[in-house]
Amino acid sequence: MGAVRTAMQQAVGPILEMKGITKTFPGVKALTDVNISVMPAEIHAVVGENGAGKSTLMKVLSGVYPHGSYDGTILYEGKERQFRKISDSEDIGIIIIHQELALVPLLSIAENIFLGHETARNGIINWFEAFTRTRELLKKVGLSEHPNTLITNIGTGKQQLVEIAKALNKKVKLLILDEPTSSLNEKDSNALLELLKGFKAQGIASILITHKLNEVMKVADRITVIRDGKTVDTMDVHTGEVNEDRIIKAMVGRDLSERYPPRIPHIGDTLLEVKNWSVHHPQHADRQVIKGVNLTVKAGEVVGIAGLMGAGRTEFAMSLFGKAYGTKISGDVFMRGKPVDVSSIPKAMEAGLAYVTEDRKTYGLVLIDHIKHNVTLANLKGVSERGVVNDVSEIGVATKYRKDLGIRSSSIYQTTVNLSGGNQQKVVLSKWLFSGPDVLILDEPTRGIDVGAKFEIYGIINQLAGEGKAVIVISSEMPELLGISDRIYVMNEGKFVAEMPAKEASQEKIMRAIMKSWGT
Amino acid sequence: MTDIAAKAERPSIMSFVKANIRDYALLLSLAAIMVFFQFTTKGILFTPLNMTNIILQNSYIVIMALGMLLIIVAGHIDLSVGFLSGFVGAIAGVLMVTNPFWPVEWKLGTVPAIAVCLLAGTLIGALQGWFVARFRIPAFIVTLAGMLIFRGLMIAMLSGRNLGPFPESFQAISNGYVPDLLAFMAPAGINMFALVVGAVVTLLILWSNWKARMLEQAHGMAEEPIELFYGRNALIAAAFLAFSWIMANHRGLPNVLITMFALVALFMFITTRTTFGRRVYAMGGNEKAARLSGLNTEKITIAIFAIMGGLSALAGLVYAARLNSAQPKAGAGLELDVIAACFIGGAAVTGGVGKITGVVIGAFIMGVMNNGMGIMGIGIDWQQVIKGAVLLLAVFLDVYFKNKS
């Protein structure tokens, strides 16, 4: 007993201190003078909006961004550390578990846990040892699965636990979990949080990155709030002055300094109406992803859909756009009051829908091709006669959109892979504008593009609404939604949990609506 | 001052050549290979008789490479084309020739037999495409299975023996020549018709290049320096005129040459001007984006495999007609030459990239090498080694220049 106490007393200083961390990317300052310290045997929550810089901070800590690519110092167990690669931080017990799990689906639990650290001598694996040790590790995280079970055959919750077991195998001292419960149900989430408490009792410190403030309140000892790449507050939960309202205020408390082009809305009749829309997961057909969503949009109206990552916004939009996502889709769609068929992408386009993807590189552009071909791809009929493309009219169309949307490029023959994010986005927008839709669904239209280009995109959205089109904007940046929408739906866990006119909405109101709806 | 500005705006010839090194390198390679064999074969290569031979030997490769380009651009591969062509040759055999080992005797005429064969090839191709598109089975596997099946069926149909001879009207597909309609105008021994057709085709090509150039200029997008444009077109004209002169000095224009030429022109049109061609390239460049842009990728996939099947059938007919018999070894290994021609011609394994001109040049690089090495008396063993090395070198240079730029 005495020996244990002395050890605890010796380690009374923080296990981790990050001081004055500043990280810049070309054109963007992702982190500015961030300070955070984690005590041994502490659960430390890091909260902040999407894009606040939480993940960047963790990448600095784990060595994804090597020493020298950032300013500031990292002290771990009292010594300054300069990680050059991820294994440098792993070797001394800092393990990060990412949102997207790094497991190989078609290998067994045991194989995954020992991947890269095989229990082998001279390259020959000792499977018995691997099995016994896997069993021990699984027991520690509360799993009773056979070590031979394939990862693909266990649920996401258990996969998360396998990841943690893998971390334990590496003698973890500081465990970092990035949104660990975002894809878990209530029961699995609680089990995971209990596990963290158990680790705490064993002296393992954890950093918990999460949006879910009720979880933070449940398990965290201290909370660091990051906003716009800066630490704005560190609160000690045990002093009792901490509540969700205070955290939310600290998370979103910026003034709306970004500007949005002014617009006078002219809202007409209802254009699109979606009733009771339900969608199931494409691989796990028993999991309902969208649960009875109702939506209306009027001509000339900009409607925002707010929500956290994983709320189901993209899934909703893509399922609506010709069943591009999901199975067992049910619900009715009306255009100007008449029922329409949106069961395939061409039919959805025929009905007047267009969906501008959040992932323009994977789903938006043919990157190896130039601007002209990308702009006309969704409406080749518009520049062709009897299947033969008319060069002159195609060049005309591409030139027009390049000018109208201000696509900065050497010519319409510039390959799109060489364009900046903002200009790529304008090419995707051009493609869908040329398809002549009545309703545009823009999914994260300003993700990863600079402030100037954002302003231009907002201008385009205003112009479209001015022309009498209906625009649905999905965005994780709440100030953006508040700045450009007329009306906002709040989505969480596959449902619309609130609806409010943008005039009456605020970031706090939206956040509260989300927090209130967890598990309901 | 104005002088300097004007100079700065105009792209230099060298920088343009550097930016388009791939296209020029390919043409220069073909030219270099031709000159090389002209020397090593002591002038036999460019004789009218031998040039005609190269055309005949190469025609089925070129025909199939046209379809293979679409398949590769779409991001797939078709391994079955060699044996499918052989199998269709066997079908032609049993349809037209009396086969003692075949229960039924059809004795079909040349035209209906050709129609049945082309239809069969197209349907078989469509079926393979259906498996690829509908069930998402990799084309490599579907066509590997097809390769085995068609080979087996071919041998079974022919009972392992050669079947011939074909009617003369059928042999004319490969061995016939377009009659010299203008013979009265020319001295004996010169095929006037070939010369006139050569001149007309040359003028058509120059005219269409000129029109494209004008269109680019109208939109301020003419990037190729004018000297290069003139030089390139002069070379094209010289090559075509010289070629028609050589042809005119033998027996004129082989029927196969006309077929091949028409197909090349058709596929250039399909790939560069039609919405269908555009969709194939878009699908190969990014299938997800193409599908989300409303393209029916299943239909397109089935269509390209159907086209490939039809072209394989045609190649099989040309092959059978040339040998004047359906043979159980017909088409063996042809798929490798066809695929190699596409990759030498600059098609990308990852899809979305490739030109008909490149593939035709690629096919002729293979063809001239086959022919030249044959005349030099190099054994089939070393021919394979050299061809393999050339394929590797071509793709290596492609990747090398891409990484550099």
Interface residues (C-beta under 8 A of the other chain):
Chain A: F321 G322 A324 I345 P346 M349 Y355 T357 T362 Y363 G364 L365 V366 L367 I368 D369 H373 L377 A378 L380 K381 S384 G387 V388 V389 D391 V392 I395 T399 S411 I412 Y413 K431 S435
Chain B: L215 H219 M221 E223 R273 T274 T275 F276 R278 R279 Y281 A282 G285 N286 K288 A289 A290 R291 L292 S293 G294 L295 N296 G352 V353
